[in-house]
């Protein structure tokens, strides 16, 4: 049986990982500056994370949500403490797409409306509603197409105001990333996020803060949206939430009331997933990783801005992007093949950095040295 061919793959088989390093099946070591799409928040195979999962596995791995699962409440309590969202409610699922799907559905239930506002270069997932609010027609199947989504320019307050003037009474929700990931590390301005909050309040719409990539401390705040000093109605989470163990969730403001049958899940909030997620929060807290991400991110961005050749360095914390000019278009490949450094990308010309929040200063310098050498090698080959 063949695997369904949906990704262009690097010819590398990773078989072991620790901290910010991974090793292939030939024993070659790589520096991981991508974290598997921003998934690795506390470092690969962190000992506390491994121990938490092992201890839970020896007790019980799964039972259905038809019974009390105390570890779910433990996770909710710790999440409230670390995120600062003490009065929010938690619904657990399995992925970022599921989190956004449930957030959008819940907003429609709550408001009784159908219209959703999303933005250019957005990415919210591949399930039905999540992909419908994603600005990439090539991944939207005909069955996912809907007239209920309004796409506006990202960070355009005037366009947002005009839209609400026209459609405000029909808008169920506005969904936006605090920092667009797949879209190219585009940071939402404080003015833009505050305008969304104000207009949603004025028109009774729900503000959904997609924090799947930019949440869990990656930006130097627990949620990237927090930097604007506003509160969203729903926060969607996944990726860094489990450090590689599949788990997602939404935080729901107290004014949105639950009803039996409204949302549901088979595997969401299972014992193993909650153990992994609890370990992540405990490590984030014990190792002060949110502050670490902010400091390390500032260092990396300052250093990157001094490197000739790359352009438009931007981001927050350890969610960083920069543009690669055409004459250096082989930079990402060279970093991987010649210097054993994994990075991410966004089409057409952006390199994305999404390393573990526990990235050390030494590892940051290791990446910067590899980047400088790669640029020089490409320039020499060009000459």
C-alpha positions in Angstrom: 0.0 0.0 0.0 1.3 3.5 -0.9 1.0 6.5 1.3 -1.2 9.1 -0.2 1.2 11.7 -1.6 0.2 15.1 -0.2 3.5 16.6 1.0 6.8 17.3 -0.8 9.2 15.5 1.5 12.8 16.0 2.4 14.7 12.7 2.0 15.5 12.6 5.7 14.1 10.1 8.3 14.2 11.6 11.8 14.4 8.8 14.4 15.5 10.6 17.7 15.1 14.0 19.2 16.1 15.9 22.4 15.6 19.6 23.2 16.3 21.6 20.1 18.1 18.9 18.2 16.9 15.9 16.1 18.9 13.0 14.6 18.3 11.0 11.4 18.5 7.3 10.9 22.2 7.7 10.0 23.0 9.5 13.3 23.3 12.9 11.7 22.4 15.8 14.1 20.2 18.7 13.0 19.3 21.9 14.8 15.5 22.3 14.8 14.5 25.9 14.3 11.1 24.9 13.0 9.7 22.8 15.8 7.5 20.8 13.5 5.2 23.6 12.5 5.5 25.4 16.0 4.5 22.2 17.8 7.6 21.7 20.0 7.1 24.3 22.7 9.2 22.9 25.6 11.8 21.0 23.6 11.7 17.5 22.1 11.2 14.6 24.6 11.5 16.8 27.7 12.0 14.5 30.6 9.1 15.8 32.7 6.8 15.5 29.6 7.9 11.9 29.0 7.5 11.0 32.7 4.0 12.5 32.8 2.8 10.5 29.8 4.5 7.3 31.0 2.9 7.6 34.5 -0.6 8.2 33.0 -0.2 5.4 30.5 0.4 2.9 33.4 -2.9 4.0 34.9 -5.4 4.5 32.0 -4.9 5.9 28.5 -8.5 6.5 27.4 -12.1 6.4 28.4 -15.0 8.3 26.9 -16.3 11.7 27.9 -19.4 10.0 29.3 -17.7 9.8 32.7 -15.8 12.2 35.0 -12.2 12.6 33.9 -10.5 14.5 36.7 -7.3 15.3 34.8 -9.4 17.5 32.5 -10.2 19.7 35.4 -6.6 19.7 36.5 -5.6 20.9 33.0 -8.3 23.6 33.1 -7.1 24.8 36.5 -3.4 25.0 35.4 -4.3 26.6 32.1 -6.3 29.3 33.8 -3.4 30.0 36.1 -0.7 30.2 33.4 -2.8 32.0 30.8 -4.5 34.4 33.2 -7.9 33.5 31.7 -9.3 32.5 35.1 -13.0 32.9 34.3 -13.0 31.2 30.9 -14.4 27.8 30.1 -12.4 25.0 28.4 -13.5 22.6 25.6 -11.0 20.0 24.6 -10.5 18.5 21.1 -7.6 17.1 19.1 -6.2 19.6 16.6 -6.1 23.3 15.6 -8.5 22.7 12.8 -11.0 21.1 15.2 -10.5 24.0 17.6 -11.3 26.6 15.0 -14.2 24.5 13.6 -15.8 24.3 17.1 -15.1 28.0 17.8 -16.8 29.1 14.6 -19.8 26.7 15.2 -20.1 27.9 18.8 -20.1 31.6 17.6 -22.9 30.8 15.2 -24.9 28.9 17.9 -24.4 31.9 20.3 -25.4 34.6 17.9 -27.9 32.8 15.6 -26.0 34.3 12.7 -24.1 32.9 9.6 -21.6 35.5 8.4 -17.9 35.1 9.3 -15.2 37.8 8.8 -11.7 36.5 8.0 -8.6 38.1 6.5 -6.2 37.9 3.6 -3.3 35.4 4.0 -5.2 33.7 6.9 -4.8 30.0 7.6 -7.2 28.4 10.1 -7.1 24.7 9.2 -8.4 22.1 6.7 -11.8 21.0 8.1 -14.9 22.3 6.6 -15.5 25.7 8.2 -11.8 26.2 9.1 -10.8 25.8 5.5 -13.6 28.0 4.3 -12.1 30.9 6.4 -8.6 30.2 5.1 -7.4 32.5 2.3 -6.1 29.8 0.0 -8.6 28.7 -2.7 -6.4 25.8 -3.8 -7.1 23.8 -0.6 -10.9 24.6 -0.5 -12.9 21.7 -2.0 -16.1 22.6 -3.8 -18.1 21.1 -0.9 -16.4 23.6 1.5 -17.2 26.7 -0.5 -19.7 29.0 1.2 -21.2 32.4 0.8 -21.0 33.0 4.5 -17.4 34.2 4.7 -16.3 37.7 4.0 -12.5 38.2 3.4 -11.0 41.6 4.3 -7.4 42.9 4.0 -5.4 42.0 7.1 -4.7 45.0 9.5 -7.1 47.2 7.6 -9.2 49.0 10.2 -11.1 51.1 7.6 -12.2 48.0 5.7 -13.3 46.4 8.9 -15.4 49.4 9.8 -17.0 49.6 6.4 -17.8 45.9 6.5 -19.5 46.2 9.9 -21.5 49.2 8.8 -22.9 47.1 6.0 -23.1 43.6 7.5 -22.9 44.1 11.2 -26.3 42.6 12.1 -25.4 39.4 10.2 -21.9 38.8 11.4 -21.5 35.9 13.8 -17.8 36.1 14.3 -14.5 37.7 13.3 -11.5 35.3 13.3 -7.9 36.3 13.1 -4.5 35.1 14.1 -2.5 37.3 16.4 0.5 36.6 14.2 -0.2 34.9 10.8 2.0 31.8 10.5 1.4 30.2 7.1 0.6 33.6 5.7 4.2 34.7 6.3 4.6 35.9 9.9 2.4 39.0 9.6 1.8 40.6 13.0 -1.7 42.0 13.8 -1.4 45.6 14.9 -2.8 46.7 18.3 -5.1 49.1 16.5 -6.5 46.3 14.3 -7.2 43.9 17.3 -8.8 46.7 19.3 -11.0 47.6 16.4 -12.2 44.0 16.1 -12.9 44.0 19.8 -14.9 47.2 19.7 -16.9 46.3 16.6 -17.8 42.9 17.9 -19.0 44.5 21.2 -21.0 47.0 19.3 -22.7 44.5 17.0 -22.9 41.5 19.2 -20.5 39.4 17.2 -17.9 36.9 18.6 -14.2 37.7 18.5 -12.2 34.4 17.8 -8.5 34.7 18.5 -6.8 31.9 16.5 -3.8 31.1 18.7 -3.0 27.7 17.3 0.5 28.8 16.2 1.0 32.1 18.0 -0.3 30.9 21.4 1.2 29.1 24.3 3.9 31.6 25.0 5.5 31.6 21.6 5.1 35.4 21.1 6.4 36.3 24.6 2.8 36.5 25.8 0.6 33.5 26.5 -1.6 34.5 23.6 -0.2 36.9 21.0 -3.4 38.8 21.1 -2.7 39.7 24.7 -0.1 42.3 23.6 -3.0 44.5 22.4 -4.5 44.6 25.9 -7.8 43.1 24.7 -9.8 39.9 25.6 -11.2 37.7 22.9 -14.4 35.8 23.3 -12.9 32.5 22.2 -9.2 31.5 21.9 -8.3 28.4 19.8 -5.3 26.4 20.8 -3.3 23.3 19.6 0.2 22.8 18.3 2.4 23.8 21.3 -0.3 22.7 23.7 0.9 19.1 23.7 4.5 19.4 22.6 3.9 16.8 19.9 1.0 14.9 21.5 -2.2 15.7 19.6 -4.5 18.0 21.6 -6.4 21.1 20.9 -9.0 23.2 22.6 -10.9 26.4 22.9 -11.1 28.9 25.8 -14.6 30.3 25.9 -15.7 33.5 27.7 -18.2 33.2 30.5 -21.0 35.0 28.7 -21.2 32.2 26.1 -23.3 29.5 27.7 -23.0 25.8 27.1 -25.9 23.5 26.1 -25.8 19.7 26.0 -25.2 18.4 22.5 -23.9 21.7 21.2 -20.3 20.4 21.0 -18.8 17.0 21.3 -15.8 14.8 20.9 -14.7 11.2 21.2 -10.9 11.6 21.8 -10.8 15.2 22.9 -9.5 15.6 26.5 -8.4 11.9 26.8 -6.2 11.0 29.7 -2.9 10.8 27.8 -3.5 14.1 26.0 -4.3 15.9 29.2 -1.2 14.5 30.9 1.0 15.8 28.0 -0.7 19.2 28.1 -0.3 19.5 31.9 3.4 18.7 31.5 3.8 21.4 29.0 2.2 24.0 31.2 4.2 22.9 34.2 7.5 23.2 32.3 6.5 26.6 30.8 5.9 27.8 34.4 8.9 26.1 36.1 11.4 27.1 33.4 10.0 30.6 32.8 9.7 29.8 29.1 7.4 32.7 28.1 9.9 35.3 29.3 12.7 33.2 27.7 10.9 33.2 24.4 10.5 37.0 24.5 14.2 37.5 25.4 15.6 35.0 22.9 13.3 36.3 20.2 14.5 39.9 20.7 18.1 38.7 20.5 17.5 36.7 17.3 15.6 39.5 15.6 18.2 42.1 16.5 20.9 39.9 15.1 18.9 39.0 12.0 18.4 42.7 11.2 22.2 43.2 11.1 22.7 40.4 8.5 23.1 41.7 4.9 21.1 39.9 2.3 17.9 39.0 4.1 15.0 41.5 4.3 12.0 42.6 6.4 12.7 40.8 9.6 9.5 40.6 11.7 7.6 38.7 14.4 7.4 38.5 18.1 9.1 36.2 20.6 10.1 32.9 18.9 7.7 33.4 15.9 10.0 35.1 13.4 10.0 35.6 9.7 12.2 37.2 7.1 12.1 37.6 3.3 14.7 36.0 1.1 15.5 37.9 -2.1 15.5 36.0 -5.4 19.3 35.7 -5.7 19.3 33.8 -2.3 16.3 31.6 -3.1 18.2 28.4 -2.3 18.9 29.6 1.3 16.4 27.3 3.1 17.6 24.3 1.2 21.3 25.1 1.9 20.6 25.6 5.6 19.2 22.0 5.7 21.5 20.1 3.3 24.8 21.8 4.1 24.4 23.1 7.6 21.9 20.6 9.1 19.4 23.3 10.2 15.6 22.8 9.9 13.6 26.0 9.2 10.1 26.7 7.9 8.9 28.7 5.0 5.9 30.6 3.7 5.3 31.1 0.0 6.8 32.7 -2.0 10.0 33.8 -0.3 9.7 33.8 3.5 11.8 31.7 6.0 9.9 31.1 9.2 11.6 30.4 12.6 9.5 28.5 15.2 11.9 26.8 17.5 11.3 25.4 21.0 10.7 28.1 23.6 13.7 26.6 25.5 16.1 27.5 22.7 19.4 28.4 24.3 21.6 31.4 23.4 24.3 29.0 22.2 21.8 27.4 19.8 20.5 30.8 18.6 24.1 31.7 17.7 24.6 28.3 16.1 21.7 29.1 13.8 22.9 32.7 13.1 26.4 31.4 12.2 24.9 28.8 9.8 22.7 31.5 8.2 25.6 33.9 7.6 27.8 31.1 6.2 24.9 29.9 3.9 24.4 33.5 2.6 28.1 33.9 1.9 28.3 30.5 0.1 25.3 31.4 -2.1 26.8 34.8 -3.0 30.1 33.2 -3.9 28.4 30.7 -6.1 26.5 33.5 -7.7 29.7 35.4 -8.4 
